[in-house]
Amino acid sequence: MELLFVALFGTLIGLGARYFLPGRSTQGSVLVPAIGTAAASFVWVALTWLGWNWAGGWIWWVSLGAACAASVVLNLLISRRRIHADQRLLQALAKTGTA
């Protein structure tokens, strides 16, 4: 049951990263929330396997912190790479007329 809550909070963190960070137009609407969900769930399961108590507070902080870090870093990285790729493609099309 706790994994469900962690996944939900990871999704909410990903939604926040999607709508509060720049580059929203360069990616799909569920990409960053999916990254937040996957990061929070993966870290939660890994820490549970390592023996961390699911009722303790640290597992929550680490899992949701990882979701926040992954959502922010990957959102900025993906949007920056897609903007540069679009600019290169536009320059190639303007110069030769074909990609």
C-alpha positions in Angstrom: 0.0 0.0 0.0 2.8 2.4 0.8 4.3 1.8 -2.7 1.1 3.1 -4.1 1.4 6.3 -2.1 5.0 6.7 -3.0 4.2 6.3 -6.7 1.3 8.8 -6.4 3.6 11.4 -4.7 6.3 10.8 -7.3 3.7 11.5 -10.0 2.7 14.7 -8.3 6.4 15.8 -8.0 6.8 15.0 -11.7 3.7 17.1 -12.5 5.1 20.0 -10.5 8.4 19.7 -12.4 6.6 19.6 -15.7 4.6 22.8 -15.1 7.0 24.9 -13.1 10.2 24.3 -15.2 10.8 25.7 -18.7 10.7 23.5 -21.8 7.2 22.1 -21.4 6.5 22.4 -25.1 9.4 20.1 -26.1 8.0 16.9 -24.4 4.9 14.9 -24.0 2.5 15.5 -21.2 3.2 12.4 -19.2 7.0 12.1 -19.7 8.2 14.0 -16.6 5.4 12.6 -14.3 6.3 9.1 -15.5 10.0 9.8 -14.6 9.0 11.0 -11.1 6.8 7.9 -10.6 9.5 5.5 -11.8 12.3 7.1 -9.8 10.3 7.2 -6.5 9.0 3.6 -7.0 12.5 2.2 -7.9 14.2 3.9 -4.9 11.5 2.8 -2.5 11.7 -0.8 -3.6 15.5 -0.7 -3.5 15.6 0.7 0.0 13.0 -1.8 1.1 15.1 -4.6 -0.2 18.1 -3.1 1.7 16.1 -3.4 4.9 14.9 0.1 5.5 11.8 0.3 7.5 8.8 1.4 5.4 7.2 3.1 8.5 10.3 5.2 9.1 10.6 8.7 7.7 13.9 8.4 6.0 12.7 6.0 3.3 10.0 8.6 2.4 12.5 11.5 2.3 15.0 9.6 0.2 12.5 8.2 -2.2 10.7 11.5 -2.8 13.9 13.4 -3.0 15.2 11.0 -5.7 11.9 11.6 -7.6 12.4 15.3 -7.3 16.0 15.2 -8.4 15.3 12.9 -11.3 12.3 14.9 -12.5 14.1 18.2 -12.4 17.4 17.1 -13.9 15.9 15.0 -16.7 13.3 17.6 -17.5 16.0 20.2 -18.0 18.3 17.8 -19.9 15.6 16.5 -22.2 14.2 20.0 -23.0 17.7 21.4 -23.7 18.6 18.5 -26.0 15.4 18.7 -27.9 15.6 22.4 -28.4 19.2 22.1 -29.8 18.1 19.1 -32.0 15.2 21.2 -33.4 17.6 24.1 -34.1 20.1 21.9 -35.9 17.3 20.3 -38.0 15.9 23.8 -38.9 19.4 25.0 -40.0 19.9 21.8 -42.1 16.5 22.2 -43.7 17.0 25.9 -44.4 20.5 25.3 -45.9 19.8 22.3 -48.1 16.0 21.9 -48.2 16.3 18.3 -47.1 17.3 16.6 -43.8 
